[in-house]
Structures are given as C-alpha cells and as structure tokens.
Amino acid sequence: MLLAALCCLLWSFRTSAGHFPRACASSKSLMEKECCPAWTGDSSPCGQLSGRGACQDITLSKAPLGPQYPFTGMDDREAWPSVFYNRTCQCFGNFMGFNCGNCKFGFWGPNCTEKRLLVRRNIFDLSVPEKNKFLAYLTLAKHTISPDYVIPIGTYGQMNNGSTPMFNDINVYDLFVWMHYYVSRDTLLGGSEIWKDIDFAHEAPGFLPWHRLFLLLWEQEIQKLTGDENFTIPYWDWRDAESCDICTDEYMGGRNPANPNLLSPASFFSSWQIICTRLEEYNSRQALCDGTPEGPLLRNPGNHDKARTPRLPSSADVEFCLSLTQYESDSMDKAANFSFRNTLEGFASPLTGIADASQSSMHNALHIYMNGTMSQVQGSANDPIFLLHHAFVDSIFEQWLRRHHPLQEVYPEANAPIGHNRESYMVPFIPLYRNGDFFISSRDLGYDYSNLQDSERDIFQDYIKPFLEQASRIWPWLIGAAVVGSVLTAVLGRLTSLLCRRKRKQLHEERQPLLMEKEDYHSLLYQTHV
C-alpha cells in the first residue's frame, strides 16, 4: 500500500534519459547528421545564447583498434556516433546533456556552480521508509514513458540512411535495459550472418567506465523523475554471501513457491515484463530489439552451473583483485592475465589472476548465480538486482583507483577492442562521453560509497588518531625538551664564544715577544751601523 501511494504521488514528475534524443529522431536530423536540440531556457541550439554550449563537429579518435573485430562499415556502432550524427552539442564549463540543459556529474543549481557529494549506501543500511522509497522509484521508472528519448528499432540502413526513421517510445527503466542490450548485441552482417565476438561494454578495458556512466545516468534520471535530488543507488555487498540475502519479498523479490524460476507473487517485481532477451530471434531476423514485452522476470538463485561458478566471491577474492597493479594487460580482452579489470569482471581467477575460460568468478559469478534473466548479458539489466550488483562492483573499482592512484594514461590509448580505447566515445550514449572520462575517482564525479568512507575512518582510527593522541600526551615533554634544548644551545654558544676569545688572546700574547725581538734586532743593527 505504501509503495502504491508513493508511486501515485510521484507520477506527475517527468524525466529524460540516455540514448537517441526524441528531438534528433526526425528524418531531417538523421539525413543532416546533426543532433543539436534547443535548450528550453533560451530556445537556442545547445543553449548557445546563454553560453552553455555550441553545435560542433565530432572529433573521432584515430587510435588503432585491436584485432577482435575484423570488419569496417558493417555495424552502426563503429566510430560512434558518426553513422547517425557528425555534429552534436559540445557543452561548456559545468554544463552537460544532449542540449546542454543539465549539469555535469557532481554539480548542481541553475548555473551548475554548486558542488555536491552524494553517498551510495548498503541496501541493508537503509531504513524501511528509505528502502520502500527506492522500490517505489523502480516501479515508477518502469511505468513512466521517457519524454525525451526514444529507441531505434531498425539499423541506419533499414531506415534508408535516415529518410525513414524507425523509433519507438519506451519507459525510463526499460530505456536503460535497451541500452545494455544494444551495446552488447551481435553485429548483423546481412542474410543470416552475424559476428558474436564484439561487445562495446564488456570483456575489455571499457567495462568499468561504461557501467560507471550507466549507473550515473540512471541515478540522474531517477533524481529528475522523482524530484529527489539526493537519491543514490544502494549497493549489495555480496562478499562471503552464502545465498542471495536480498532475494526476499522485503527487498528484491523472493522465490515463487509454485515455480522456483519465477518471483513470489508477494513481490511487485513478479508483475514486471522483460525486454530484449531473445537474441537468437533478433539475429535470425537481422532485427533489433523493439522493446516489446517478452514475459516475466526469471530468477532461480543458487540453482546454477556450479562447475562454472562453485561459490559467490569472498573477501579474499576482492582483496586479491585490489592487489593487482595493472589495470589492463596483454590482449586487453577476456584472455588478459594479471589484469585488475579482467579479474574483477570474472574472466580471470581471483586466486591467481590467470584467465580461465572454464570459470565465471567475481562480477560474472553473480550473474551466473542468479540463474535467470540476469544470467544473459544482453537482457541482464531487466533484473533490478543488476543495479545493486554493479554499484558494488563500481565501489571495488573506486577502491582500486584510490589505492593505486593511476594516471589517466594507465587506461589504454590504443589497440583495445573496438569501442574501448581511451578516447573512444561510449556506445550508445548521446551526449557523448569518452572511456577515459570515467577513469577517475568517484568523488570527482560527485559521489562516494559509505563503505569506503568507513574504511577511511578506520584508517584514521587505527593509525592516525592513536599517533595524534600519543603526541598530545607527550606534548608537554616535547615543549620542555625544546626549551631545555634552546637554553643549552645558548649556553654552549656563549661558552664557545668565550673560549674562542680567550684562545685568540693567548695567541696574541704568544706572538708579541717575537715581534719585540725583531724590533730590538733592527734597533741593534741601526745602532751598530751608526
């Protein structure tokens, strides 16, 4: 009842999200390859009259790519977003958005001048009203059509190079599900041919920056949708978990007693319909997911392939990942050894750092463990657990950044799989963001994690505070020692000065007779001479 009331209360808010702006989905925009919508504040493209931004040509990275994708001109996602647009809004200062109408992450206010830091918290640390509010926000997003964004349901070629636009409306939650499908879908080569060895958000360096941006945009859209400026995505700390402790009706939905593959009827997630899960069907039709509902959310945690994923990740596994000093290595894909990214993603062993195609660990382990909709890459974001899971993965990424303090140059500039170089624009986001833009501390993007703040407080309590307390106890002795030292220094200085003066006097007296003898000698000579 409380969740329903919250949803009704929030229903009047509208939002925007992140892929093809509705204002750029016309044949005119597609054929002119320009996406520079007007900002409502001054009705000028990109808010140019207000100094927010300007419509400019896109500059694409020319860095060489890895060998994993051998084609050119076969996929709309190549050299993103140039197949669709070669001019977009380039925003100035702290402004951001497809029309420069938003603020950069970490800034707020009408002129985007106010800095702020929000904190993502463990879902089990939320109060009951806070937790219920989060669940209500999820439901609201699932039932609110995005007023600002649409999804393409055909390739650029199927749209006759833009002259016949093919777009559908979609709700805010499913918009992000669709984006996760689109970024990881197979390449359609024509006829019945496809290319599977391609993914613009997984199995390569961009995995962590891409999902970081994904969560930030999702968080931002919920803030706009609800008017809750302080909303943050909670995380699920799954270290050392023996079961899915968030898989209850109180949280993310329990098991259906009549069918273990479905959610409990008592969970409102049981009524959710999923999209973009029938990849083989899309491939056979050389078509894109169009957002059509495809059935209920599936989840059967723990009844998975235990040979591939024997257990959920442990604290020791996480600590081993954090100890790896290289962000990326070797081929920069799922075969990379001793790579922090590849180990955290789950393609390398968290015991050795060696790539192991027979095992799914760390991040991948949670997806496999859920044994349902979340276990398929393209459709995994249908399950709201996806958000909590990836928030915790992002917190591990953040912990690694704080421990090793890498320069941005550590992120590969060239030879990564397609879409994953440092200066490559991330698919399918408009406005445009580069991978390297999110290889920075979360605090520079306006958010932090409660467990990392606690960790920093622990370091202070364990090391710095005891040192300061000990220093405060001996402070009087230190002052006394300093005073005594000053007095002794002055006394020694005075004694040294006196001794030196006395020594000089003695030397003078010792030399005086010699002079007299010399004078007497000269006097004697003078008298004799006379």
ZAKOLTI-814530 format. One record per residue: x, y, z of N, C-alpha, C in turn. Coordinates in steps of 0.05 Angstrom, whole numbers, plus 5000, padded with zeros to 4 digits. Layout:
// residues N
XYZXYZXYZ ...
// end
This chain:
// residues 530
501749765000500050005000501750255000 503950255017505750485018507150524991 507950304979509350324953507450444932 504950354932503050454913502450744917 502350824942501851104948504151284939 506651184943508951334934509051364904 508251144890508251154861506251354851 503951364863501851554854502751834860 504051874882504952144889507052244870 508752064860510952144843510252144813 507952054806507252004778507352254761 506952494774506752734758509452834748 511652734759514252834750515052704724 516452874708517352774682520452764681 521552644661524452594662525652584634 528252544633529652484608531652274614 532752134594534551924599536751924578 537651684568540051694552540451514528 539451584505540451474480539751664458 537851604441537151784419535151994428 536052244429534152454437531752464418 529452494428527052504411527252724391 528552944400528753174382530653124358 532152904360534052844338533252594323 530752504326529852254313528352314288 528452554278526952624253528752554229 527452524205528952474181530952704175 530052954181531853184177534353164193 534153104219536553074235538252844227 537052624220538652384212540052424185 538652554166539852594139541952814140 541553014157543553224160545753144180 545352914194547252814213547853014235 545853154244546253354265544253324288 545353314312543653294336544453514355 543253744351543753984367541154114375 539553984393536954084401537254354416 535054504416534954754431534654704460 535954874476535554864505533155034511 531254934527528755074532529155344546 531455374559531855624574532055864556 533255844532533456074514532656004486 531755754481530755664455532955664433 535455674441537655664422538955394422 539955304399541355034398543555024419 543354814435545454764456545654984476 543555164478543755384497545955574491 546555604465548855774457548556064465 546056174464545656454471546256504501 546056294517546656314546549456224553 551056154532553756074537554055794548 551955634544552055354554553655174536 553455214510554855034491554555124463 555454964444555155024416555054774400 553854794376553654564358556254544343 557654314346560354294334560754014322 562654004304563353744291564553564312 563953304309565053104327567853034318 569753014337572452934331572852644341 573252464322573552184329576452104334 576851914352579551814357580551664332 583151704326584351554304586251334314 586151284340587951074351587250804340 589250634334588650364323587150194343 585650004332584049824348585249544349 584349384368585249114369584248944346 585148694344584448524321581748374324 580348404346578048234352575748274332 575448514321573348574302574548644275 574248464255575748504230574248654208 571948774215570348904194570449204196 569549334174569249624174566749694159 565149864171562749954158560449754159 560549564177558449364179556549404203 557349574221555849604246555449894253 552949974259552350254265553950364289 554950184305556350274329559250344325 560250274301563050334295563450644295 565650734305566251024306563851184316 562751094338560351214349560751514354 558751674347556051624335555951704306 558251684291558451814265556551694244 555651454248553751344228551151504229 550351594253547851744256548252044256 550352134270550752424272553752484271 554452714258557252804259557453084271 555153194281555153444296553253414320 554353484343552653474367553353714384 551853744406552453964425554953904440 556754094440559154084457558854284479 558454194504557754374526560154494539 559854744549561954884562561854864592 564054914605564154924634562954684648 561054734666559854514682557254424670 556554504645554054424633554454164618 552254014616552253754604549553684593 549353484576546753394565546653424535 544653294523544453294494543853574483 542753754500542254034493543654224513 545554114528546954274549545154384570 542954244575540954334595541354214622 543354034626543853914652546554004662 547153924687549753974699551553734697 554153774696555953554698555653404725 556353154725556252994750557853134771 556553164795557953294817557253584820 555753694801554953984803551954004803 550954224814548154264817547454564815 544854624815544054904815543355004787 542055234785541155344759543455404740 545755464750548055524734550255324737 549555094750551454874753554054964767 553855124787556155224802556455104830 554354964839554454844866555554564865 557754524879558854254881557454094903 557253834899555953664919557153384917 556953244940557852964941555652794954 554552614938552552434948553852164955 552552014973553751764983551851534977 552951334963551451084959551850904983 549650784992549650635017548950345013 549750175031548949895032545949885034 544649715018541749705019540749615046 542349455061541449365087541849585109 543049805101543350035120541050235116 539450195095537150375091534950325112 533750535120531350505138529150385121 527050285134524750175120523450375101 523050625110521950825091523850885067 526450885072528350935051528350705031 528250465042528250225024525650215007 523450275020520850275006520750494984 522050714991522150934971523750854947 525950714951527550614929525950424911 524550234924522950044908520650194893 519550394905517450554892518650704868 521050804871522350944848522750754825 523550504830523950304809521250254794 519150234809516550184797515650424781 516150664791515350904776516950914750 519550864750521150864726520150654706 519150434716518150224698515550304685 514150494696511450564686511350854675 513650984670513751254660515151264633 513651344612514851364586516851604586 519151554575521151774573520151984553 519952234562519052444543521252544525 523752484532526052594518527552404499 527252144504528751954489527051734477 527951624454526651404440528851204433 527950964425529950754417529550694387 531750654373531450564345530750274343 528950204325528149924322529049814295 530849964282532049874257534749994255 536449874238539149974234538950224216 541150374214541150614197540550534168 541550304159540950214132538050144129 536850014149533949954148532250204148 533350424159531950684158532450834132 533550694112534250824086535951064091 538051014106540051224112538751474125 536751424141535451634156533051754144 532351694120530051814107527451694117 527551454129525251324140525751254169 525451444188526151394216524551154227 525750994244524550774257525150784287 523350894302523850924331521250864347 521650774371519450704389519750864416 517450924428517551014456518350794474 519250864498520050664518519950794546 519450624566519450734593522350784603 522550934624525151014634526850774642 525750584657527350354665528150194641 526350134623526949964601528850104581 528950364581530850504564533650414571 534250384596536950304605537350004599 535249844601535449564594536149544564 534849714548535349704519538149794513 539149994527541950084522543949864528 543449714550545249494557545149274536 542749224525542549034503544049134478 543549384471544649494446547749504446 548849564469551749594470553149314468 551749104475552948834476551848644455 550048734438548848564418550948474397 550248264381551948174360551748364336 553748354319553748504294552148354273 550248494260548648374239550048424212 551048204200552648224175550948204150 548348144152546648114129546147824124 543747774111542947494107542447364134 543747144139543547014165546247024180 548047194170550747214182550747414205 552247344226552647514249555547494258 556447684274559047674287558647704317 559447494332558947494360561247614377 563647614366565947694382566148004382 564148134394564048424395562348504419 563348694434561848804457563149064465 561649274464562649544469562749624499 561849434516561749494545562849274563 563649044551564548824567567048704554 568448534570570748374561573048544551 573348794561575448964552575649204571 577549384567578049604586575649774594 573849814575571549994580569449884598 569749634607567649504624566949674648 569049764663568549914688567650194683 569050354665568050624659565250624647 564550434630561950434617559750394638 560050204655558050154675557950374696 560150504701560150734719558350954707 558651014682556951214669554051124668 553550874662550850764661549450814688 550750754710549550794736549151094742 551051264735550751544740548351664725 548051574700545751674684543151574695 543051314703540651204715539951354740 541851404757541451554782540451834776 541651964756540852234749537952244739 537152044724534452034714532351994736 533051824755531251784778530952044794 533152184797533052444811531152634797 531252644770529452824755526652724756 526252464753523652344753522052394779 523452374800522152384827522452664840 524252824831524853074845526553044870 527552794874529152734897532052784889 533053024895535753104887537952934901 537352814923539352664939539252364935 537652274915537451984911540151874901 540851644912543051484903542351194902 543651044884543150754881544450614905 542950444919544250284940545950064928 547749954944549349734934548849484951 549449254939549249004953552048894957 553048884981555648774988555348464989 556248334967555848044965558247884975 560248014985562647864995561847655016 562847415012562447195032559547115035 557747205017554947125019554646825013 552946695028552446415024549846365008 548246585005545846574990545146854981 542946874966542047144958540347264980 541647414998540247525021538447765014 538647864989536748074981534447964965 534447694961532247564946529947494965 528847694977526447664994524347864985 521947814993519747994985520048264998 521548285020522048535033523948705016 525548575000527548724984526948684954 528548504941528448494912526748264901 525248124919523447914910524347644917 522547494931523147214938522447014917 522746764923522246544904519246474904 518246424880515446334878515246044887 513545984907513445704917512345504896 510845604877509745424857511545384833 513345574828515245554806517845694814 519945554820522445674830523845864811 522945854785524246034766522946304765 520646334779519246594780519446724807 518746974808518747114834516147074849 516347104875514047074892511847274884 509347184884507047364878506947604897 508147574921508147794940510048014933 511847964914513648174905512448314881 512548584881511448724858513148694834 515648594836517248534813516148294798 514448134810513347904797511547974773 510648224773508948314751510548454728 513148484733514748614712515048444687 514948584664515548444639518348524630 519748334619522448374610522548434580 524748554570525148614542527948534533 528348504507531048484495532548234505 531148004507532447754516532647544494 531247584472531147384450533147444428 535647424436537847504418537847334392 537547074395537646894372535346964352 533047034362530847114345531547374330 532647574344533347824330535447764309 537447604316539547544296538447404271 536547224275535447074252533847264234 532647464246531147664230532847904222 535347904230537148134225535748394235 534648374259533048594270534148674298 533248904307533849004334531548954353 532248934378530148924399528449174397 525749144397524049384394522649454420 523449324442522249394468519649254474 518849054458516348904462516648724487 514748724505514848544528515148254520 516848104535517547834528517047634550 515547704570514947514592515847614619 515447454640516147544667519147524673 519947664693522647654703523247384714 525447264706526246994715528647014734 528546854755530746844774530546594791 532746444793532746204809535446174823 536046354841538746374852539746124866 542246054859543445814872543145564856 541245544838540845304822542145344795 544645414795546145474771548245254766 549945304746552045124739554345154759 554444974779556445004800559244924791 559444784769562044724759563444974748 561845154736562845404726563245614748 561245614767561345814788560845664815 562945564828562545394852561445554876 562045814877561245974900561146264893 560046424911560046714908562746824917 563447054908566147164914566547214944 569047184953569747224981571147484984 571547565010573047805016575947775006 576947535008579747484999579947514969 577847434954577847474925577947764918 576347924932576348214927579048334933 580248254956582848364963585048284943 584848044932586847974912586548144887 584048194879583648374856584848644861 584448754885585449014891588449024892 589748794897592648784898593948794871 592448744850593548744823594149034814 596549074806597449354799596749434771 596449244753595849314725592849334721 591949554710589049574703588449384680 590149384660589749224636592349104627 592148884611594648754603594148584577 596348494566596348314543594448404521 592548234514590748284491588448474499 588348544524586248724534583448624529 583048364530580348254527580048044549 578247854545577747654567579947454570 582047464554584347284557586647424572 586247664581588347814594589047694621 591647674627592647564652593647794670 593247764696594147954717592948234712 590648244700589248494695587148534717 587248754730585248814750582448804738 582148934715579448944702578448664696 580148504683579348234675578748054698 580248084720579747924744577248014758 576748274760574348364773571848294756 572148314729569948244712569247954715 571247784720570647504725571647304705 573447394686574547214666577247104675 578447204696580947104706580547024735 582146834744581846724771582546934792 580846954813581447144835583447024855 584546794848586646664864589346704851 589446714824591946734810592146964791 589947074782589947284762590247184733 590346914730590546794704587846754691 587546824666584946794652584246504651 581646444655580646174656577846164644 577746064619575246064604573245874616 574045684633572245484644570745584669 571545814679570445914704569246194701 567146244716565946514718566046604747 567746794753568146884780567447184783 567847284808567447564814564847674802 565047894786562548014775560947804760 562247654743560747454727559347244745 560547174767559446974785556647044794 556147304800553547384810551447354788 552247414763550347384741549647094737 551646914738551146634734549446524757 550146614782548746514806545746574805 544946794794542146864793540446684776 541746554757540446334742537746414730 537846624714535346714702535846944683 534147144683534347364665537047504668 538047524692540547664697542947514687 542647264679544847094671545547124641 543847264627544347314598545347604595 547647644583548847914582546948124572 545848074548544248284535541748364551 540448174564538048244579538348264609 540848254619541248244648540248484663 540148714651539248954665536248964671 534748764660531948744667531548694696 533348554709533148484737534148724753 532548844771533549074786535949014805 536448754810538848684825541348774810 541048784784543348884767544449144778 542749324785543649594794545249574820 544149414840545449384865548149244862 548149044845550648884840552749064827 552049214807554049374793554949614809 553249714827554149924846556349814863 556149564872558349464889560849404873 560549314848562849274830564249544826 562649754822563750024819565250114844 564350034867565650104892568449974894 568649724883571249594883573149734863 572049814840573549964821574550224834 572850354849573550604863575750554884 575550334898577550264918580250224905 580250094882582750044867584050314858 582350494848583350754840584650904863 583350894887584451034910587050904921 587150644917589550504927591950544909 591550554883593850554864594250834851 592351004853592551284842593651284813 592451144795593551134768593051404753 594951474736594551694718592551604696 591351794683589351724662590751574640 593451614637594851484615595051184620 594451094645594450804650592250664634 590050814629587950694613588950684584 588650454570589850414543588850624523 590750744510590150944490589450814463 590750584457590450464431590550154433 589650024411589849734408588049574426 586149704439584049564454581849474434 580249284442577949204424576249444417 574949434395573349654384571549784406 571650044407570050194426571250224454 573550114459574750104486577250274489 578250404468580550584471579750814489 581850944500581351164519579651384508 580151464483578751694471576251604455 575651354455573151264441570751354456 568651444440566151514452564651264459 563351264482561951024492559150994479 558750754469556150684456554150614478 551650694476550350854455549551134466 551251264481550451504496550651754478 548451904480548352174469547052344491 548552544503551052654494553352464495 555652554486557952374482559752384507 560752144513562652114535564851924527 567351984534569551804528570151614551 571351384545572051194566573851314587 575851464578577751584596576551784615 574251904608573052104625572151984652 571851724653570751594678572851414691 575351454683577551314696578751504717 576951614734577751804754576151734779 576951854802575551804827572651874826 570951714839568151774840567552044853 569352124871568952384885569152614866 570652574844570752784823568252784806 566652574809564052554794561652604813 562252674837560052764855558852544873 560252314876559052114893561251954907 560451824929562251654944560751414954 562151234968560950984979561250985009 559150915023559250915052561350725063 561750495050563750305059566550415056 567050575035569650695031570150915051 568051065058568351275078568951145105 567550925111568050775136570950675137 571950585113574650475112576650695117 576150935106577951165111577851245141 575451225153575251285181576751075198 576650825189578150615203581150665202 582150755179584950815177585751035197 583951235198584451455217584451355246 582351195252582151095279584550905286 585350745267587350535273590250645273 590750855257593550935254593951235261 592451405249593051685252592151795279 589751715288588751815314590451725337 591251475339592951395361595651545362 596651605338599151755336598752035347 596552165340595952435349595452435379 594052225389593552205418596152175433 597952005423600551965436602152225436 602052365413603452615411602352815431 599652815434598453005453599352955482 599752695489600652625516603452705521 605152695501607952765506608553055497 606453195490606853465480608353645501 607453635527608953795547611853725549 612453465546615253385547616753485522 615353485500616653595475617253885478 615354035490615754325494618054375513 618054215536620254235555622954175543 622953965527625453885514626454105495 624554235482625254455463626354685479 625154755502626154985518628954925529 629254675540631854595551633954605529 633154505506635054495483635854775475 633954965476634555245469636555365489 635955315515637755415536640555305533 640755045529643354915527644755025502 643355055481644555165456645655445461 644155615476645055885482647555875500 647455705521649755675539652255585525 651855375509654155265494655255475475 653455625463654255835445655956045459 655056115483656556325499659256215507 659355965517661855855525663755835502 662755755479664455725456665555995448 663856205450664856475443667056565462 666656515488668656595508671256445504 671056185499673456025494675056125470 673556185449674856285424676256545429 674956725445676156985451678756955467 678556775487680856715504683156605487 682456425469684556305453685956505436 684256695424685456905407687357075423 686657135449688357295467690957165472 690856905478693256755483695156755459 693956715436695556715411696956985408 695457195414696657465411698957505430 698757415455700857445475703357275467 702857045456705056865448706656985425 705357125408706657245384708157505391 707257655411708357915417711457915422 712657755438715557745443717157715417 716357565399717657525374717857785359 715757945360715758195347717758385360 717758385386719658555401722558475395 723058225394725758135388726658235361 724658225342725358315315725858615315 724358765331724759055332727459115345 727958975367730559015381732858955362 732458745346734558655328735058875308 732858995297733159215277734459455290 733559505316734759745330737759705335 738359465342741259405347742859445322 741859345299743159375274743559665267 741359815272741460105266743660245282 743860175309745860305327748660225319 748959965312751659875303752560015278 750560045260751160175235751960455239 750760595258751560865263754360875276 
// end
